Amino acid sequence: MPPLLTEIVDTLEILDGWEEKYRYILDLGKSLPTLPEAARIESNLVRGCQSQVWLTSEYDEHNTVLSFYTDSDAHIVKGLLAIVLSVYSGNTAKHILDYDIEALFSKLDILSHLSPIRGNGLRSIVQEIRKIASIHVD
């Protein structure tokens, strides 16, 4: 399980330079479990990503929360996924739809250190998660 968002933000803010932050993001990716091969199917691929990214979800009706499971063939993307999951996974659809992730990306200065294609891919992942959440919003 990835660290909590506050821990991620605090760590990224104290690290010096993008190289150290990049290594930390890579380490975050290692904290994510690998998706089983059965989940690595065409219908779970996120469109718009330079790398292969698979996304699955579960909805807990009793607690009204969504859990997301992801994987990627790129190590940096797995780290970025860990950040995204720390925001969204285990939360309500309303929280997911209300959360300003662009403000978080700006605060962490992530997008300025990614290629435009990688940044668009990250936004595609967020868009897919928000699409899933919109199905479960009250």
DRENTORKOL-3810 file (N, C-alpha, C; in nm, 4 decimals):
REM DRENTORKOL-3810
@n.u->0.0848; n.v->-0.1186; n.w->0.0000; ca.u->0.0000; ca.v->0.0000; ca.w->0.0000; c.u->0.0889; c.v->0.1243; c.w->0.0000
@n.u->0.0581; n.v->0.2215; n.w->-0.0860; ca.u->0.1405; ca.v->0.3421; ca.w->-0.0880; c.u->0.1237; c.v->0.4231; c.w->0.0400
@n.u->0.2222; n.v->0.5053; n.w->0.0715; ca.u->0.2092; ca.v->0.5917; ca.w->0.1894; c.u->0.0900; c.v->0.6860; c.w->0.1750
@n.u->0.0509; n.v->0.7443; n.w->0.2855; ca.u->-0.0584; ca.v->0.8409; ca.w->0.2840; c.u->-0.0150; c.v->0.9666; c.w->0.2100
@n.u->-0.1125; n.v->1.0360; n.w->0.1566; ca.u->-0.0856; ca.v->1.1564; ca.w->0.0790; c.u->-0.0033; c.v->1.2576; c.w->0.1583
@n.u->-0.0371; n.v->1.2791; n.w->0.2845; ca.u->0.0377; ca.v->1.3779; ca.w->0.3635; c.u->0.1847; c.v->1.3393; c.w->0.3741
@n.u->0.2123; n.v->1.2115; n.w->0.3899; ca.u->0.3511; ca.v->1.1647; ca.w->0.3971; c.u->0.4234; c.v->1.1879; c.w->0.2643
@n.u->0.3539; n.v->1.1614; n.w->0.1552; ca.u->0.4135; ca.v->1.1826; ca.w->0.0225; c.u->0.4447; c.v->1.3304; c.w->0.0013
@n.u->0.3474; n.v->1.4159; n.w->0.0298; ca.u->0.3652; ca.v->1.5605; ca.w->0.0113; c.u->0.4792; c.v->1.6113; c.w->0.0999
@n.u->0.4790; n.v->1.5724; n.w->0.2273; ca.u->0.5836; ca.v->1.6175; ca.w->0.3197; c.u->0.7218; c.v->1.5740; c.w->0.2715
@n.u->0.7327; n.v->1.4501; n.w->0.2275; ca.u->0.8616; ca.v->1.3990; ca.w->0.1811; c.u->0.9084; c.v->1.4723; c.w->0.0564
@n.u->0.8186; n.v->1.4885; n.w->-0.0405; ca.u->0.8576; ca.v->1.5575; ca.w->-0.1636; c.u->0.8973; c.v->1.7026; c.w->-0.1376
@n.u->0.8349; n.v->1.7661; n.w->-0.0390; ca.u->0.8672; ca.v->1.9059; ca.w->-0.0098; c.u->1.0044; c.v->1.9219; c.w->0.0565
@n.u->1.0521; n.v->1.8212; n.w->0.1288; ca.u->1.1819; ca.v->1.8351; ca.w->0.1964; c.u->1.2986; c.v->1.7850; c.w->0.1119
@n.u->1.2702; n.v->1.7094; n.w->0.0068; ca.u->1.3781; ca.v->1.6591; ca.w->-0.0776; c.u->1.4372; c.v->1.7714; c.w->-0.1617
@n.u->1.5680; n.v->1.7672; n.w->-0.1774; ca.u->1.6380; ca.v->1.8689; ca.w->-0.2573; c.u->1.6494; c.v->1.8233; c.w->-0.4007
@n.u->1.6008; n.v->1.9039; n.w->-0.4896; ca.u->1.6183; ca.v->1.8786; ca.w->-0.6317; c.u->1.5280; c.v->1.7714; c.w->-0.6871
@n.u->1.5073; n.v->1.7818; n.w->-0.8170; ca.u->1.4158; ca.v->1.6892; ca.w->-0.8843; c.u->1.4720; c.v->1.5482; c.w->-0.8892
@n.u->1.6038; n.v->1.5323; n.w->-0.8926; ca.u->1.6622; ca.v->1.3986; ca.w->-0.9000; c.u->1.6262; c.v->1.3155; c.w->-0.7766
@n.u->1.6340; n.v->1.3768; n.w->-0.6587; ca.u->1.5951; ca.v->1.3066; ca.w->-0.5357; c.u->1.4454; c.v->1.2774; c.w->-0.5350
@n.u->1.3668; n.v->1.3728; n.w->-0.5818; ca.u->1.2212; ca.v->1.3528; ca.w->-0.5879; c.u->1.1873; c.v->1.2403; c.w->-0.6853
@n.u->1.2572; n.v->1.2367; n.w->-0.7966; ca.u->1.2362; ca.v->1.1323; ca.w->-0.8973; c.u->1.2630; c.v->0.9947; c.w->-0.8360
@n.u->1.3740; n.v->0.9828; n.w->-0.7619; ca.u->1.4062; ca.v->0.8543; ca.w->-0.6960; c.u->1.2973; c.v->0.8163; c.w->-0.5954
@n.u->1.2477; n.v->0.9141; n.w->-0.5214; ca.u->1.1412; ca.v->0.8873; ca.w->-0.4250; c.u->1.0149; c.v->0.8389; c.w->-0.4958
@n.u->0.9800; n.v->0.9038; n.w->-0.6068; ca.u->0.8620; ca.v->0.8620; ca.w->-0.6836; c.u->0.8806; c.v->0.7202; c.w->-0.7365
@n.u->1.0015; n.v->0.6881; n.w->-0.7815; ca.u->1.0298; ca.v->0.5500; ca.w->-0.8249; c.u->1.0088; c.v->0.4520; c.w->-0.7092
@n.u->1.0552; n.v->0.4900; n.w->-0.5890; ca.u->1.0355; ca.v->0.4049; ca.w->-0.4713; c.u->0.8878; c.v->0.3886; c.w->-0.4376
@n.u->0.8103; n.v->0.4949; n.w->-0.4553; ca.u->0.6657; ca.v->0.4853; ca.w->-0.4314; c.u->0.6042; c.v->0.3781; c.w->-0.5216
@n.u->0.6491; n.v->0.3746; n.w->-0.6462; ca.u->0.5979; ca.v->0.2755; ca.w->-0.7406; c.u->0.6246; c.v->0.1336; c.w->-0.6951
@n.u->0.7366; n.v->0.1131; n.w->-0.6267; ca.u->0.7699; ca.v->-0.0210; ca.w->-0.5770; c.u->0.6761; c.v->-0.0642; c.w->-0.4651
@n.u->0.6085; n.v->0.0336; n.w->-0.4020; ca.u->0.5158; ca.v->0.0004; ca.w->-0.2933; c.u->0.3821; c.v->-0.0526; c.w->-0.3445
@n.u->0.3560; n.v->-0.0335; n.w->-0.4738; ca.u->0.2295; ca.v->-0.0808; ca.w->-0.5305; c.u->0.2379; c.v->-0.2290; c.w->-0.5619
@n.u->0.1339; n.v->-0.3027; n.w->-0.5276; ca.u->0.1332; ca.v->-0.4436; ca.w->-0.5670; c.u->0.1178; c.v->-0.4562; c.w->-0.7187
@n.u->0.1704; n.v->-0.5627; n.w->-0.7727; ca.u->0.1581; ca.v->-0.5901; ca.w->-0.9156; c.u->0.0186; c.v->-0.6461; c.w->-0.9417
@n.u->-0.0445; n.v->-0.5987; n.w->-1.0479; ca.u->-0.1746; ca.v->-0.6539; ca.w->-1.0857; c.u->-0.1549; c.v->-0.7960; c.w->-1.1369
@n.u->-0.2465; n.v->-0.8841; n.w->-1.1052; ca.u->-0.2372; ca.v->-1.0188; ca.w->-1.1610; c.u->-0.2506; c.v->-1.0149; c.w->-1.3138
@n.u->-0.1910; n.v->-1.1110; n.w->-1.3790; ca.u->-0.1963; ca.v->-1.1172; ca.w->-1.5257; c.u->-0.3404; c.v->-1.1134; c.w->-1.5770
@n.u->-0.4327; n.v->-1.1745; n.w->-1.5028; ca.u->-0.5732; ca.v->-1.1781; ca.w->-1.5452; c.u->-0.6337; c.v->-1.0382; c.w->-1.5561
@n.u->-0.5776; n.v->-0.9414; n.w->-1.4827; ca.u->-0.6289; ca.v->-0.8040; ca.w->-1.4872; c.u->-0.5600; c.v->-0.7204; c.w->-1.5943
@n.u->-0.4541; n.v->-0.7743; n.w->-1.6514; ca.u->-0.3798; ca.v->-0.7013; ca.w->-1.7557; c.u->-0.4406; c.v->-0.7330; c.w->-1.8922
@n.u->-0.5624; n.v->-0.6847; n.w->-1.9072; ca.u->-0.6361; ca.v->-0.7106; ca.w->-2.0307; c.u->-0.6685; c.v->-0.5785; c.w->-2.1000
@n.u->-0.7012; n.v->-0.5898; n.w->-2.2256; ca.u->-0.7278; ca.v->-0.4727; ca.w->-2.3100; c.u->-0.8308; c.v->-0.3781; c.w->-2.2481
@n.u->-0.9379; n.v->-0.4334; n.w->-2.1921; ca.u->-1.0446; ca.v->-0.3485; ca.w->-2.1383; c.u->-1.0010; c.v->-0.2703; c.w->-2.0141
@n.u->-0.8916; n.v->-0.3092; n.w->-1.9499; ca.u->-0.8417; ca.v->-0.2372; ca.w->-1.8327; c.u->-0.7299; c.v->-0.1385; c.w->-1.8668
@n.u->-0.6898; n.v->-0.1331; n.w->-1.9931; ca.u->-0.5864; ca.v->-0.0376; ca.w->-2.0338; c.u->-0.6424; c.v->0.1040; c.w->-2.0358
@n.u->-0.5649; n.v->0.1976; n.w->-1.9855; ca.u->-0.6044; ca.v->0.3376; ca.w->-1.9876; c.u->-0.5558; c.v->0.3980; c.w->-2.1189
@n.u->-0.6460; n.v->0.4527; n.w->-2.1946; ca.u->-0.6125; ca.v->0.5160; ca.w->-2.3225; c.u->-0.5477; c.v->0.6518; c.w->-2.2980
@n.u->-0.4566; n.v->0.6883; n.w->-2.3840; ca.u->-0.3933; ca.v->0.8193; ca.w->-2.3739; c.u->-0.2621; c.v->0.8190; c.w->-2.2986
@n.u->-0.2157; n.v->0.7014; n.w->-2.2580; ca.u->-0.0892; ca.v->0.6916; ca.w->-2.1860; c.u->0.0202; c.v->0.6423; c.w->-2.2797
@n.u->0.1373; n.v->0.7002; n.w->-2.2655; ca.u->0.2525; ca.v->0.6587; ca.w->-2.3437; c.u->0.2921; c.v->0.5162; c.w->-2.3058
@n.u->0.2876; n.v->0.4857; n.w->-2.1780; ca.u->0.3187; ca.v->0.3524; ca.w->-2.1279; c.u->0.1901; c.v->0.2726; c.w->-2.1182
@n.u->0.2048; n.v->0.1446; n.w->-2.0952; ca.u->0.0857; ca.v->0.0648; ca.w->-2.0694; c.u->0.0472; c.v->0.0840; c.w->-1.9231
@n.u->-0.0772; n.v->0.1206; n.w->-1.9008; ca.u->-0.1305; ca.v->0.1398; ca.w->-1.7661; c.u->-0.2631; c.v->0.0656; c.w->-1.7585
@n.u->-0.2721; n.v->-0.0208; n.w->-1.6583; ca.u->-0.3957; ca.v->-0.0942; ca.w->-1.6358; c.u->-0.4609; c.v->-0.0396; c.w->-1.5094
@n.u->-0.5918; n.v->-0.0292; n.w->-1.5115; ca.u->-0.6675; ca.v->0.0242; ca.w->-1.3985; c.u->-0.7898; c.v->-0.0624; c.w->-1.3761
@n.u->-0.8063; n.v->-0.1077; n.w->-1.2527; ca.u->-0.9285; ca.v->-0.1775; ca.w->-1.2134; c.u->-0.9819; c.v->-0.1101; c.w->-1.0865
@n.u->-1.1072; n.v->-0.1358; n.w->-1.0578; ca.u->-1.1667; ca.v->-0.0745; ca.w->-0.9393; c.u->-1.2659; c.v->-0.1697; c.w->-0.8746
@n.u->-1.2922; n.v->-0.1417; n.w->-0.7486; ca.u->-1.3965; ca.v->-0.2116; ca.w->-0.6729; c.u->-1.4769; c.v->-0.1058; c.w->-0.5986
@n.u->-1.6081; n.v->-0.1282; n.w->-0.5923; ca.u->-1.6940; ca.v->-0.0366; ca.w->-0.5188; c.u->-1.7503; c.v->-0.1096; c.w->-0.3984
@n.u->-1.7279; n.v->-0.0545; n.w->-0.2802; ca.u->-1.7803; ca.v->-0.1090; ca.w->-0.1551; c.u->-1.9111; c.v->-0.0357; c.w->-0.1253
@n.u->-2.0217; n.v->-0.1015; n.w->-0.1558; ca.u->-2.1523; ca.v->-0.0377; ca.w->-0.1384; c.u->-2.1819; c.v->-0.0042; c.w->0.0068
@n.u->-2.1377; n.v->-0.0897; n.w->0.0986; ca.u->-2.1655; ca.v->-0.0677; ca.w->0.2404; c.u->-2.0993; c.v->0.0615; c.w->0.2902
@n.u->-1.9723; n.v->0.0820; n.w->0.2535; ca.u->-1.8986; ca.v->0.1998; ca.w->0.2983; c.u->-1.8969; c.v->0.3115; c.w->0.1938
@n.u->-1.9553; n.v->0.2860; n.w->0.0791; ca.u->-1.9632; ca.v->0.3779; ca.w->-0.0364; c.u->-1.8267; c.v->0.4357; c.w->-0.0758
@n.u->-1.7269; n.v->0.3484; n.w->-0.0793; ca.u->-1.5940; ca.v->0.3919; ca.w->-0.1209; c.u->-1.5464; c.v->0.3094; c.w->-0.2398
@n.u->-1.4618; n.v->0.3714; n.w->-0.3178; ca.u->-1.4003; ca.v->0.3059; ca.w->-0.4328; c.u->-1.2552; c.v->0.2735; c.w->-0.4008
@n.u->-1.2113; n.v->0.1582; n.w->-0.4443; ca.u->-1.0706; ca.v->0.1204; ca.w->-0.4352; c.u->-1.0206; c.v->0.0982; c.w->-0.5762
@n.u->-0.9005; n.v->0.1466; n.w->-0.6023; ca.u->-0.8422; ca.v->0.1347; ca.w->-0.7352; c.u->-0.7140; c.v->0.0541; c.w->-0.7279
@n.u->-0.6918; n.v->-0.0214; n.w->-0.8330; ca.u->-0.5724; ca.v->-0.1040; ca.w->-0.8450; c.u->-0.5125; c.v->-0.0756; c.w->-0.9816
@n.u->-0.3838; n.v->-0.0491; n.w->-0.9837; ca.u->-0.3196; ca.v->-0.0101; ca.w->-1.1074; c.u->-0.1867; c.v->-0.0815; c.w->-1.1233
@n.u->-0.1380; n.v->-0.0760; n.w->-1.2453; ca.u->-0.0044; ca.v->-0.1264; ca.w->-1.2746; c.u->0.0412; c.v->-0.0611; c.w->-1.4038
@n.u->0.1703; n.v->-0.0605; n.w->-1.4250; ca.u->0.2269; ca.v->-0.0031; ca.w->-1.5467; c.u->0.3565; c.v->-0.0744; c.w->-1.5801
@n.u->0.3924; n.v->-0.0668; n.w->-1.7069; ca.u->0.5196; ca.v->-0.1229; ca.w->-1.7496; c.u->0.6338; c.v->-0.0228; c.w->-1.7347
@n.u->0.6057; n.v->0.0980; n.w->-1.6849; ca.u->0.7084; ca.v->0.2004; ca.w->-1.6646; c.u->0.7206; c.v->0.2323; c.w->-1.5152
@n.u->0.8420; n.v->0.2295; n.w->-1.4640; ca.u->0.8644; ca.v->0.2491; ca.w->-1.3201; c.u->0.8208; c.v->0.3873; c.w->-1.2717
@n.u->0.8508; n.v->0.4919; n.w->-1.3469; ca.u->0.8114; ca.v->0.6260; ca.w->-1.3032; c.u->0.6594; c.v->0.6391; c.w->-1.3020
@n.u->0.5935; n.v->0.5763; n.w->-1.3953; ca.u->0.4471; ca.v->0.5815; ca.w->-1.4001; c.u->0.3886; c.v->0.5109; c.w->-1.2782
@n.u->0.4477; n.v->0.3993; n.w->-1.2376; ca.u->0.3997; ca.v->0.3318; ca.w->-1.1163; c.u->0.4099; c.v->0.4252; c.w->-0.9959
@n.u->0.5166; n.v->0.5029; n.w->-0.9883; ca.u->0.5306; ca.v->0.5985; ca.w->-0.8788; c.u->0.4253; c.v->0.7072; c.w->-0.8845
@n.u->0.3995; n.v->0.7570; n.w->-1.0032; ca.u->0.2935; ca.v->0.8569; ca.w->-1.0206; c.u->0.1576; c.v->0.7974; c.w->-0.9860
@n.u->0.1373; n.v->0.6714; n.w->-1.0212; ca.u->0.0124; ca.v->0.6029; ca.w->-0.9863; c.u->-0.0027; c.v->0.5930; c.w->-0.8349
@n.u->0.1072; n.v->0.5702; n.w->-0.7643; ca.u->0.1012; ca.v->0.5626; ca.w->-0.6181; c.u->0.0522; c.v->0.6950; c.w->-0.5597
@n.u->0.0971; n.v->0.8055; n.w->-0.6185; ca.u->0.0507; ca.v->0.9375; ca.w->-0.5718; c.u->-0.0984; c.v->0.9533; c.w->-0.5991
@n.u->-0.1408; n.v->0.9196; n.w->-0.7196; ca.u->-0.2824; ca.v->0.9309; ca.w->-0.7564; c.u->-0.3688; c.v->0.8417; c.w->-0.6664
@n.u->-0.3233; n.v->0.7194; n.w->-0.6410; ca.u->-0.4012; ca.v->0.6290; ca.w->-0.5563; c.u->-0.4092; c.v->0.6790; c.w->-0.4125
@n.u->-0.3038; n.v->0.7472; n.w->-0.3654; ca.u->-0.3082; ca.v->0.7994; ca.w->-0.2286; c.u->-0.4167; c.v->0.9055; c.w->-0.2138
@n.u->-0.4541; n.v->0.9673; n.w->-0.3249; ca.u->-0.5605; ca.v->1.0679; ca.w->-0.3243; c.u->-0.6972; c.v->1.0020; c.w->-0.3352
@n.u->-0.7098; n.v->0.9057; n.w->-0.4247; ca.u->-0.8414; ca.v->0.8561; ca.w->-0.4642; c.u->-0.8839; c.v->0.7241; c.w->-0.4018
@n.u->-0.7954; n.v->0.6282; n.w->-0.3922; ca.u->-0.8360; ca.v->0.4946; ca.w->-0.3496; c.u->-0.8803; c.v->0.4944; c.w->-0.2037
@n.u->-0.9932; n.v->0.4304; n.w->-0.1779; ca.u->-1.0474; ca.v->0.4246; ca.w->-0.0426; c.u->-1.1344; c.v->0.5430; c.w->-0.0076
@n.u->-1.1705; n.v->0.6223; n.w->-0.1069; ca.u->-1.2534; ca.v->0.7403; ca.w->-0.0836; c.u->-1.3868; c.v->0.7302; c.w->-0.1568
@n.u->-1.4758; n.v->0.8193; n.w->-0.1188; ca.u->-1.6081; ca.v->0.8215; ca.w->-0.1813; c.u->-1.5989; c.v->0.8819; c.w->-0.3211
@n.u->-1.6985; n.v->0.8529; n.w->-0.4005; ca.u->-1.7055; ca.v->0.9097; ca.w->-0.5351; c.u->-1.7108; c.v->1.0624; c.w->-0.5277
@n.u->-1.7827; n.v->1.1153; n.w->-0.4312; ca.u->-1.7919; ca.v->1.2610; ca.w->-0.4162; c.u->-1.6547; c.v->1.3207; c.w->-0.3889
@n.u->-1.5787; n.v->1.2590; n.w->-0.2991; ca.u->-1.4429; ca.v->1.3077; ca.w->-0.2707; c.u->-1.3581; c.v->1.3066; c.w->-0.3977
@n.u->-1.3666; n.v->1.1994; n.w->-0.4710; ca.u->-1.2877; ca.v->1.1853; ca.w->-0.5942; c.u->-1.3229; c.v->1.2956; c.w->-0.6927
@n.u->-1.4498; n.v->1.3200; n.w->-0.7097; ca.u->-1.4940; ca.v->1.4208; ca.w->-0.8061; c.u->-1.4661; c.v->1.5638; c.w->-0.7587
@n.u->-1.4653; n.v->1.5850; n.w->-0.6267; ca.u->-1.4435; ca.v->1.7188; ca.w->-0.5716; c.u->-1.2953; c.v->1.7546; c.w->-0.5565
@n.u->-1.2089; n.v->1.6534; n.w->-0.5512; ca.u->-1.0679; ca.v->1.6786; ca.w->-0.5214; c.u->-0.9979; c.v->1.7472; c.w->-0.6396
@n.u->-0.9253; n.v->1.8534; n.w->-0.6113; ca.u->-0.8530; ca.v->1.9291; ca.w->-0.7142; c.u->-0.7115; c.v->1.8724; c.w->-0.7287
@n.u->-0.6985; n.v->1.7683; n.w->-0.8081; ca.u->-0.5687; ca.v->1.7037; ca.w->-0.8230; c.u->-0.4702; c.v->1.7901; c.w->-0.9017
@n.u->-0.5222; n.v->1.8775; n.w->-0.9866; ca.u->-0.4323; ca.v->1.9694; ca.w->-1.0590; c.u->-0.3596; c.v->2.0606; c.w->-0.9602
@n.u->-0.4270; n.v->2.1007; n.w->-0.8534; ca.u->-0.3624; ca.v->2.1826; ca.w->-0.7504; c.u->-0.2527; c.v->2.1030; c.w->-0.6806
@n.u->-0.2772; n.v->1.9748; n.w->-0.6575; ca.u->-0.1741; ca.v->1.8897; ca.w->-0.5974; c.u->-0.0548; c.v->1.8759; c.w->-0.6914
@n.u->-0.0817; n.v->1.8482; n.w->-0.8187; ca.u->0.0269; ca.v->1.8380; ca.w->-0.9163; c.u->0.1087; c.v->1.9671; c.w->-0.9199
@n.u->0.0400; n.v->2.0801; n.w->-0.9120; ca.u->0.1067; ca.v->2.2096; ca.w->-0.9134; c.u->0.1914; c.v->2.2275; c.w->-0.7874
@n.u->0.1340; n.v->2.1953; n.w->-0.6723; ca.u->0.2057; ca.v->2.2077; ca.w->-0.5453; c.u->0.3324; c.v->2.1224; c.w->-0.5449
@n.u->0.3220; n.v->2.0013; n.w->-0.5993; ca.u->0.4363; ca.v->1.9099; ca.w->-0.6025; c.u->0.5291; c.v->1.9370; c.w->-0.7203
@n.u->0.4864; n.v->2.0250; n.w->-0.8101; ca.u->0.5641; ca.v->2.0618; ca.w->-0.9283; c.u->0.5974; c.v->1.9390; c.w->-1.0142
@n.u->0.5008; n.v->1.8497; n.w->-1.0258; ca.u->0.5226; ca.v->1.7242; ca.w->-1.0988; c.u->0.5189; c.v->1.7460; c.w->-1.2494
@n.u->0.4184; n.v->1.8125; n.w->-1.2986; ca.u->0.3976; ca.v->1.8201; ca.w->-1.4438; c.u->0.5097; c.v->1.8929; c.w->-1.5164
@n.u->0.5752; n.v->1.9856; n.w->-1.4500; ca.u->0.6833; ca.v->2.0579; ca.w->-1.5172; c.u->0.8074; c.v->1.9703; c.w->-1.5359
@n.u->0.8115; n.v->1.8581; n.w->-1.4680; ca.u->0.9259; ca.v->1.7671; ca.w->-1.4786; c.u->0.8937; c.v->1.6413; c.w->-1.5595
@n.u->0.7777; n.v->1.6401; n.w->-1.6203; ca.u->0.7385; ca.v->1.5284; ca.w->-1.7062; c.u->0.7292; c.v->1.5774; c.w->-1.8498
@n.u->0.7489; n.v->1.4863; n.w->-1.9424; ca.u->0.7268; ca.v->1.5235; ca.w->-2.0823; c.u->0.5787; c.v->1.5537; c.w->-2.1005
@n.u->0.5436; n.v->1.6359; n.w->-2.1997; ca.u->0.4013; ca.v->1.6640; ca.w->-2.2232; c.u->0.3197; c.v->1.5372; c.w->-2.2457
@n.u->0.3768; n.v->1.4397; n.w->-2.3128; ca.u->0.3048; ca.v->1.3137; ca.w->-2.3376; c.u->0.2796; c.v->1.2406; c.w->-2.2061
@n.u->0.3803; n.v->1.2354; n.w->-2.1191; ca.u->0.3648; ca.v->1.1687; ca.w->-1.9890; c.u->0.2635; c.v->1.2440; c.w->-1.9038
@n.u->0.2683; n.v->1.3776; n.w->-1.9060; ca.u->0.1711; ca.v->1.4579; ca.w->-1.8308; c.u->0.0292; c.v->1.4343; c.w->-1.8787
@n.u->0.0110; n.v->1.4249; n.w->-2.0106; ca.u->-0.1221; ca.v->1.3950; ca.w->-2.0651; c.u->-0.1670; c.v->1.2556; c.w->-2.0238
@n.u->-0.0734; n.v->1.1626; n.w->-2.0180; ca.u->-0.1064; ca.v->1.0273; ca.w->-1.9734; c.u->-0.1529; c.v->1.0264; c.w->-1.8291
@n.u->-0.0847; n.v->1.1033; n.w->-1.7445; ca.u->-0.1242; ca.v->1.1141; ca.w->-1.6049; c.u->-0.2658; c.v->1.1705; c.w->-1.5938
@n.u->-0.2945; n.v->1.2704; n.w->-1.6737; ca.u->-0.4304; ca.v->1.3278; ca.w->-1.6737; c.u->-0.5328; c.v->1.2268; c.w->-1.7272
@n.u->-0.4942; n.v->1.1420; n.w->-1.8197; ca.u->-0.5844; ca.v->1.0383; ca.w->-1.8716; c.u->-0.6210; c.v->0.9385; c.w->-1.7621
@n.u->-0.5242; n.v->0.9058; n.w->-1.6778; ca.u->-0.5497; ca.v->0.8151; ca.w->-1.5656; c.u->-0.6493; c.v->0.8786; c.w->-1.4698
@n.u->-0.6257; n.v->1.0057; n.w->-1.4368; ca.u->-0.7165; ca.v->1.0781; ca.w->-1.3475; c.u->-0.8559; c.v->1.0848; c.w->-1.4094
@n.u->-0.8636; n.v->1.1132; n.w->-1.5370; ca.u->-0.9931; ca.v->1.1216; ca.w->-1.6059; c.u->-1.0672; c.v->0.9881; c.w->-1.5988
@n.u->-0.9960; n.v->0.8786; n.w->-1.6163; ca.u->-1.0592; ca.v->0.7459; ca.w->-1.6093; c.u->-1.1104; c.v->0.7175; c.w->-1.4685
@n.u->-1.0329; n.v->0.7536; n.w->-1.3671; ca.u->-1.0768; ca.v->0.7347; ca.w->-1.2280; c.u->-1.2004; c.v->0.8193; c.w->-1.2004
@n.u->-1.2012; n.v->0.9426; n.w->-1.2472; ca.u->-1.3170; ca.v->1.0298; ca.w->-1.2277; c.u->-1.4397; c.v->0.9763; c.w->-1.3016
@n.u->-1.4178; n.v->0.9169; n.w->-1.4171; ca.u->-1.5287; ca.v->0.8563; ca.w->-1.4927; c.u->-1.5911; c.v->0.7413; c.w->-1.4129
@n.u->-1.5070; n.v->0.6593; n.w->-1.3543; ca.u->-1.5569; ca.v->0.5491; ca.w->-1.2702; c.u->-1.6313; c.v->0.6051; c.w->-1.1499
@n.u->-1.5771; n.v->0.7082; n.w->-1.0868; ca.u->-1.6409; ca.v->0.7680; ca.w->-0.9701; c.u->-1.7773; c.v->0.8267; c.w->-1.0055
@n.u->-1.7884; n.v->0.8853; n.w->-1.1239; ca.u->-1.9155; ca.v->0.9481; ca.w->-1.1625; c.u->-2.0292; c.v->0.8474; c.w->-1.1707
@n.u->-1.9976; n.v->0.7232; n.w->-1.1914; ca.u->-2.0996; ca.v->0.6175; ca.w->-1.1957; c.u->-2.1544; c.v->0.5911; c.w->-1.0551
@n.u->-2.0724; n.v->0.6171; n.w->-0.9528; ca.u->-2.1087; ca.v->0.5811; ca.w->-0.8153; c.u->-2.1435; c.v->0.7002; c.w->-0.7280
@n.u->-2.1498; n.v->0.8200; n.w->-0.7850; ca.u->-2.1801; ca.v->0.9368; ca.w->-0.7039; c.u->-2.3303; c.v->0.9352; c.w->-0.6690
@n.u->-2.3589; n.v->0.9806; n.w->-0.5458; ca.u->-2.4994; ca.v->0.9818; ca.w->-0.4981; c.u->-2.5748; c.v->1.0977; c.w->-0.5568
END
